[in-house]
């Protein structure tokens, strides 16, 4: 049996907290921000938790 490898795209995009929850970072913050309002850009700051329905998929990619 071979060793399971972590999905290299997933390890760049998700972080696991000490309590075992998974953090994700919000999309649409990379470029062409001039057309976005200040309020929209401000609301995209920070990170949020991965939804329960996506946890199995993310956990499989991160080999938890």
GUZADO-203181 format. One line per 4 residues: number of its first residue (from 1); their letters; for each residue x, y, z of N, C-alpha, C, O. Coordinates in pm, 1 decimal. Example, Ala and Ser with C-alpha at 12.3 -4.5 7.8 and 13.67 -1.06 7.14 Angstrom:
2
1 = AS = 1319.0/-569.0/780.0/1230.0/-450.0/780.0/1320.0/-330.0/780.0/1423.6/-331.9/846.5 | 1285.0/-225.0/708.0/1367.0/-106.0/714.0/1290.0/3.0/787.0/1340.9/113.8/803.9 $
This chain:
64
1 = XXXX = 84.6/-118.5/0.0/0.0/0.0/0.0/88.9/124.6/0.0/184.8/132.8/76.8 | 57.3/219.9/-85.2/138.1/341.2/-91.2/94.0/442.0/15.2/-15.8/432.9/70.0 | 180.8/536.7/42.5/148.2/642.4/138.0/48.5/738.5/74.7/58.1/769.3/-44.1 | -46.1/785.2/153.1/-140.8/884.6/103.4/-74.2/1020.6/100.5/-6.8/1060.1/195.5 $
5 = XXXX = -93.6/1091.6/-9.1/-32.5/1223.3/-21.5/-138.1/1331.6/-5.6/-252.3/1314.9/-48.5 | -99.3/1442.5/56.2/-186.0/1557.7/70.5/-198.9/1627.2/-64.8/-100.7/1641.2/-137.6 | -319.0/1670.3/-97.7/-343.2/1744.5/-221.3/-269.5/1877.9/-211.9/-296.5/1956.7/-121.3 | -177.1/1904.2/-303.9/-89.9/2021.7/-290.2/-166.7/2152.6/-304.8/-125.9/2253.8/-247.9 $
9 = XXXX = -277.0/2153.1/-379.7/-359.0/2273.0/-389.5/-434.8/2299.0/-261.3/-453.8/2414.1/-221.9 | -478.4/2191.6/-195.5/-556.3/2206.0/-72.8/-469.2/2253.6/42.4/-514.5/2332.7/125.2 | -344.6/2206.7/49.2/-261.8/2246.8/162.8/-226.4/2394.8/157.6/-190.7/2453.3/259.8 | -236.0/2456.5/39.1/-211.7/2600.3/27.2/-335.1/2682.0/63.3/-323.7/2800.3/95.4 $
13 = XXXX = -452.7/2620.4/58.5/-577.8/2694.1/72.4/-649.4/2674.9/205.4/-735.4/2755.7/240.4 | -616.6/2571.5/279.3/-685.7/2542.0/404.6/-586.8/2531.7/518.8/-472.6/2489.6/500.5 | -632.8/2571.4/638.8/-553.1/2557.9/760.1/-638.6/2484.9/863.3/-759.2/2508.3/872.0 | -577.0/2397.2/941.0/-649.3/2323.8/1044.9/-622.0/2391.0/1178.9/-506.9/2416.8/1213.9 $
17 = XXXX = -729.3/2419.4/1254.2/-714.7/2483.6/1384.6/-677.4/2378.6/1488.5/-678.1/2258.7/1460.6 | -645.2/2425.3/1607.8/-607.5/2334.3/1716.7/-723.3/2244.5/1756.7/-702.2/2131.5/1800.7 | -845.8/2294.2/1741.8/-962.4/2213.4/1778.8/-1007.2/2120.9/1666.9/-1103.8/2046.4/1683.6 | -938.3/2124.2/1552.6/-968.9/2032.4/1443.8/-1060.6/2088.4/1337.4/-1094.4/2018.0/1242.3 $
21 = XXXX = -1101.9/2214.0/1350.8/-1185.4/2275.8/1248.5/-1096.1/2320.9/1133.6/-975.0/2335.4/1150.4 | -1155.9/2343.1/1017.2/-1077.9/2379.4/899.1/-1114.4/2520.8/856.4/-1231.7/2552.2/836.6 | -1012.6/2606.5/842.3/-1031.5/2743.7/797.8/-1011.2/2753.6/648.5/-927.4/2683.3/592.0 | -1086.7/2839.7/584.5/-1066.1/2869.2/444.1/-1058.5/3020.4/428.5/-1107.8/3095.1/513.0 $
25 = XXXX = -997.2/3064.2/321.5/-985.4/3206.3/294.4/-1079.3/3242.0/180.6/-1106.0/3159.2/93.5 | -1128.8/3363.3/180.6/-1232.8/3401.4/86.6/-1177.0/3430.3/-51.8/-1062.6/3473.0/-67.2 | -1259.6/3406.2/-150.9/-1220.0/3426.4/-290.9/-1243.4/3571.9/-331.5/-1296.7/3651.0/-253.7 | -1203.5/3605.9/-452.4/-1225.7/3737.5/-515.4/-1149.6/3850.9/-448.0/-1200.0/3963.0/-440.9 $
29 = XXXX = -1028.3/3823.6/-398.0/-948.2/3928.7/-335.2/-811.4/3943.0/-400.8/-720.3/3998.9/-339.7 | -794.4/3894.0/-523.9/-660.0/3892.1/-580.6/-632.0/4007.4/-677.2/-526.8/4070.6/-667.1 | -722.6/4036.3/-769.9/-695.5/4142.6/-867.2/-826.7/4198.1/-920.6/-934.0/4144.3/-893.4 | -816.9/4306.0/-996.8/-932.0/4381.7/-1049.1/-1025.2/4421.7/-934.9/-1144.5/4391.6/-936.2 $
33 = XXXX = -967.6/4490.1/-836.4/-1045.5/4529.9/-719.2/-1101.0/4671.2/-733.1/-1174.6/4717.0/-645.6 | -1067.4/4741.0/-840.9/-1110.8/4880.4/-854.6/-1261.7/4891.0/-872.7/-1321.6/4990.1/-830.9 | -1323.9/4791.5/-933.7/-1468.4/4798.8/-955.6/-1548.3/4755.8/-833.2/-1670.3/4772.0/-830.2 | -1481.0/4701.2/-732.5/-1549.1/4655.5/-612.0/-1562.1/4769.5/-511.7/-1472.0/4852.4/-498.7 $
37 = XXXX = -1673.2/4773.1/-442.0/-1692.3/4876.8/-340.8/-1604.9/4847.8/-219.6/-1561.6/4734.5/-198.4 | -1579.6/4951.5/-140.4/-1499.9/4934.5/-18.4/-1565.7/4834.9/75.5/-1499.2/4751.7/137.3 | -1698.4/4845.1/84.9/-1772.7/4756.0/174.2/-1751.8/4609.6/134.0/-1730.7/4523.9/219.8 | -1757.9/4581.4/4.2/-1743.1/4443.3/-43.6/-1602.5/4390.8/-14.7/-1586.4/4277.0/29.3 $
41 = XXXX = -1500.8/4473.8/-39.6/-1363.2/4432.5/-13.8/-1339.5/4409.5/135.6/-1269.3/4316.2/174.5 | -1398.1/4494.7/217.8/-1383.4/4483.3/362.2/-1448.7/4354.4/412.4/-1395.5/4288.7/501.8 | -1563.1/4318.4/355.4/-1632.3/4197.9/398.0/-1558.8/4070.8/356.5/-1583.8/3963.7/411.9 | -1469.1/4082.0/260.2/-1392.2/3965.6/215.7/-1264.3/3946.0/296.6/-1189.6/3851.8/270.1 $
45 = XXXX = -1237.0/4032.9/395.2/-1118.5/4018.0/479.5/-1130.0/3890.8/563.0/-1239.1/3838.1/584.8 | -1016.8/3843.9/608.1/-1013.8/3737.6/707.1/-1050.6/3601.2/652.2/-1060.7/3581.1/531.2 | -1070.1/3508.9/743.4/-1099.7/3371.6/705.9/-1230.3/3328.6/770.9/-1282.6/3395.9/859.7 | -1280.9/3216.7/725.6/-1404.4/3161.5/778.6/-1390.6/3009.8/783.2/-1296.4/2954.1/726.7 $
49 = XXXX = -1483.3/2943.4/849.7/-1477.7/2798.2/861.8/-1536.9/2732.0/738.2/-1626.0/2786.8/673.1 | -1486.4/2614.2/707.2/-1541.5/2534.9/597.8/-1676.6/2480.0/643.4/-1691.4/2437.2/757.8 | -1774.2/2481.6/554.1/-1908.7/2435.8/586.7/-1909.0/2285.0/612.8/-1827.6/2211.2/557.3 | -2001.8/2240.4/698.0/-2010.6/2099.1/734.2/-2024.4/2008.0/613.3/-1966.9/1899.2/610.1 $
53 = XXXX = -2101.1/2052.4/513.0/-2125.3/1967.7/396.7/-2000.8/1949.0/311.3/-1995.2/1855.0/232.0 | -1900.4/2036.1/325.3/-1776.7/2024.0/248.1/-1662.8/1960.7/327.3/-1555.0/1938.0/272.4 | -1685.0/1931.8/455.1/-1577.1/1883.4/540.8/-1519.6/1750.8/494.2/-1397.9/1732.8/497.6 | -1604.1/1656.5/450.4/-1552.1/1526.6/407.3/-1460.3/1541.4/288.1/-1355.8/1476.5/281.5 $
57 = XXXX = -1498.0/1626.0/193.6/-1416.5/1645.3/74.2/-1283.0/1708.8/108.0/-1179.3/1666.2/57.1 | -1284.5/1811.5/194.1/-1161.5/1879.7/232.8/-1072.3/1787.6/315.6/-950.6/1785.1/297.3 | -1133.3/1712.0/406.7/-1056.0/1619.8/490.8/-988.1/1513.2/404.9/-875.1/1473.8/433.9 | -1054.9/1466.1/300.0/-995.2/1366.3/212.6/-875.4/1424.2/138.4/-775.3/1355.3/118.3 $
61 = XXXX = -885.2/1551.7/97.3/-772.6/1614.6/26.6/-655.6/1640.4/120.2/-539.8/1631.8/79.3 | -686.2/1672.6/247.8/-579.2/1701.5/343.4/-527.6/1577.2/413.2/-431.2/1585.1/489.2 | -589.6/1462.3/389.2/-552.6/1333.8/449.6/-548.8/1347.1/601.6/-446.5/1323.0/665.8 | -663.3/1386.2/657.0/-674.9/1401.2/802.7/-706.3/1266.1/864.0/-720.4/1255.3/985.8 $
